[in-house]
Amino acid sequence: PVFIHNMKKYLDNNKLEKLAREAHTAKSSVLIFGMTNSGRLLKEIQLLAENKKSTEIQPMLEVVEMELKQAKSELRDFLKEG
């Protein structure tokens, strides 16, 4: 949730350098959990932000947010079962 909050804030405030760094950090974290699609999208977000192409970022960020929410829900369910 912190990654998503920060990336949205940076995008809203056109702080693309910070957005690129946050996406890079988030990418590493999601890849540890095997979330390859989110990792790929975060890499694209990072590259777009580094190249100052912010118009394409929002839809990708929404997909990443949805996938992270789903993973969080699955993790909670898994922990309840254990």
N, C-alpha and C positions, 0 to 999 in steps of 0.2 A: 504493500500500500504506500509506503514512503516513496519508493521509486516512481510510482505512477503520479502521486501528488506533486513531487518535484518536477517531473517532466512536463506535466500539464502547466504548472506555474511558469516554468522557463519558456514554454512555447507561447503561452498567453502574453508574457512580457518580452518576447522576442530576444531572449537570452540564449541564443543558439549554441554558443560555445559551452555554456553550462549544461544545456540539454544534451549535447553530444557526449560530454563526460558522464552524465548520469545514465544515458543509454548504454554506454560502454560498460559501466559498472553493473548495471542491471543485467546486461547480456551474459556476463560471466556467471552471475548468480543463477539465472534460469537454466543455463547449460549444465550446471552441476546437477540439476534435477532432471536432466534429459528432455527439457522442453525446447526441442530444436526449432520448431516454428516460431516461437516467441524469440528465441535467440537470433534467428534469421531476420525477423522484423526489427528487433532492436539494433542489429548491425546496420540495417537500411536506414533506420531513424538516425543513428549516429552519423552515417555518411551524408545523409541529406542535410542534417544540421551543420556539419562541418563545411558543406558546400553552399550554405545559406539558401536552401530550397525548402522553406518551411511549409509551403502549401500542401505538400503530399504527406506530411507527418501525421496529422490528426487522425485520419482513418486507420493508419497502422497502429497508432497508440491506443485506439479504441479496441482493436483486436487483441493486442497484448493485454490490456486491462481485463477483457473478458476471459482470456485464457488463464491469467493469474487468479482471478476470482474462482474459476472452475477448479484450478489446482488446489487452492486454499480449502475449498469445500470438500474435495476428495481427501485431502490430508486430514481434515477434521473428522470425517467419517471413518477413516482408517484408524485414527487414534482412539476413537470411541469404541471400535470393535476390539482393539487390543487390550 
